[in-house]
Amino acid sequence: MWFQILFVVGLAIVHLVAGTIRFLQAWPRSAWLSFAGGISVSYVFVHVFLELEEAQETIGGHGAVAFLEHHAYLIALVGLTLFYGLEHWVSQNKTQIDSPDSKARRRSGKRMFWLHIGTFALYNALVGYLLVYRESSLHELALYSLAMAFHFLVNDYGLVARHRDVYLRKGRWVLALAVIIGWCAGQWIEVEEAATSMLFAFLAGGVVLNVLKEELPEERQSRLWPFVLGAVLYSSLLLVI
């Protein structure tokens, strides 16, 4: 319990400080962000996707989801698709933000901001909730928390780039609080193992999309080798432990 509290507070603090770390805002893109992205993705592919093999058996045969042949991976795909849809909506509405009409620009910007923050608040609450279910061992809890902390750095950079002032005033506090609320919900609301596996699969899809959307676009000028280094080092750590 005490280690969970330590880690959930640490994850909340990441949101509060990430947008103010100057060297992460370097141009071209900071190598540390690419390194963090590599760590996040390696955790999903090396650790979470292996757990999804077990989740297949856990989810299978449970009521309404029993008919799905590859449920865990389909749920991961749903998570990836949802966040892809969010980013697509944001890019489509960017033309309204660039509109010469100041009122339309403000309305569109506010709507985009709260949709972004609301979605990521639910996402963060899920991260906090699943922290409760990582305590099979202390090292698993630490590996999960470290991977999510680096993932939050990547997400925060993207949110600061899009919504800078309003994110620093409001957004980061909402996201920090969401992690804690999610963890508290995990203490009080217990669900069956099948539901937990589905949530973890959904998170896996979200992590992959949110990291790659920050790394792949050409204008980001991402760093390949720091990304590879982060992925290799963290994968090695996961395999050794």
DOLUMVO-677310 format. One record per residue (C-alpha): residue in one letter; y, x, z. Coordinates in steps of 0.02 Angstrom, whole numbers, plus 50000, padded with zeros to 5 digits. Each point is the difference from the previous one (the first is absolute). Layout:
% DOLUMVO-677310
AYXZ ...
***
This chain:
% DOLUMVO-677310
M500005000050000 W501265013550049 F499655009949843 Q500254984349897 I501704997350082 L500485018149965 F499524998649817 V500794983049968 V501645005850077 G499905015749893 L499784989449843 A501504989450047 I501065015650028 V499545006349826 H500914984949927 L501525002750110 V500245018249949 A499265001449825 G501544993749910 T501125012650089 I498975015849964 R501125009249877 F498755011849922 L498944985149945 Q501474993949896 A500075015849893 W500074999049811 P498865003049912 R498794990950115 S499575009050161 A498335008949995 W499674992950175 L499984982349932 S498715004549869 F499005009150134 A500084984350109 G499444989349853 G498505011249972 I499494998150182 S500154981049994 V498984998149841 S498665012350057 Y499754989850159 V499684984449898 F498835007949873 V499025011450117 H499944989350158 V500464981849969 F499034997649838 L498455006750087 E500254987050134 L500144986749865 E498185003349960 E499594994150175 A501274986049982 Q499024993549852 E498564996050116 T501154993450137 I500984988349887 G498494994349899 G499244983650053 H501494993850100 G500494982549950 A501284997949862 V499985018349948 A498115001149984 F500054996049813 L500995015749961 E498895013649931 H501145014750037 H501134992350132 A500685015550088 Y500555008449839 L500704983949930 I501044998050158 A500635017949979 L500474995249822 V500944984850067 G501005011450115 L500425011749857 T500464985549884 L501114991650129 F501075015550024 Y500035003249813 G500664982349978 L501335003250131 E500615015849914 H499974991349831 W501084986050071 V501225012750072 S500165009249834 Q500244983649906 N501384994650118 K500905016849994 T500954993849848 Q500804986650108 I500535013150127 D500855009649859 S500914984149947 P501925000949996 D500034983650099 S500225006150180 K499354983950080 A498434999949893 R499775018350038 R500114997250189 R498834984949996 S498715009149896 G500115015750106 K499794990450162 R498534990149932 M499165015749937 F500285009150164 W499264986450111 L498514997449885 H499675018750005 I500225001250188 G499044983950036 T498515005949898 F500005017350078 A500214992450175 L498374990449973 Y499225015949931 N500575009950153 A499384986450117 L498305001949917 V500065018950028 G500394997050184 Y498664986650016 L498655011149926 L500505014150117 V499104990250135 Y498395001349901 R500095018849972 E499525004350178 S498165003249968 S500535017950038 L501625008950038 H499925011049845 E499814984749886 L501504992150084 A500995016149976 L499495001949817 Y500484982049961 S501675001450090 L500445016549917 A499584993449826 M501034984350030 A501475010150069 F500075010349839 H499804984049900 F501484992350091 L501055015249952 V499624996849817 N500364981350014 D501625002850096 Y500655012049870 G499754986949866 L500854986550104 V501485011250042 A500205004349816 R500114981549956 H500924992450148 R500765014850091 D501384993150113 V499234983250042 Y498305008150027 L500725012550124 R500954986150090 K498624986950005 G498445003749901 R499325014850096 W500144990450165 V499044985349927 L498615011349937 A499895009850163 L499884983850098 A498694993049880 V498795014350039 I500144996550186 I499814981249976 G498455002949895 W499245011050134 C500404987050135 A499174986649893 G498465011149989 Q499915000550190 W500074981250018 I499224993249840 E498235005649966 V499194995849834 E498235002549941 E499485016249919 A499954992449826 A501844995250010 T500475017450063 S499085007849853 M500944988849879 L501665004950077 F499565018449988 A499524997949817 F501674991449965 L500935014250086 A499075012949895 G500594991949838 G501794999350065 V500015018350051 V499395005849829 L501294989949904 N501465004150115 V499675018749991 L499715000749813 K501524989449957 E501075013250087 E499105014849923 L499674995049820 P501674994649921 E500755014449902 E501734997650075 R499325003850174 Q499675018149945 S498535000550120 R499145016150048 L498205001449940 W499405014850102 P500654994150170 F499134983349964 V498385009049956 L500175011250153 G500254985250116 A498504991149924 V498865015350009 L500485005150176 Y499834982650074 S498394996449904 S499285016250068 L500514995050177 L499194982949980 L498395007549932 V499895013150138 I500354987950141 
***
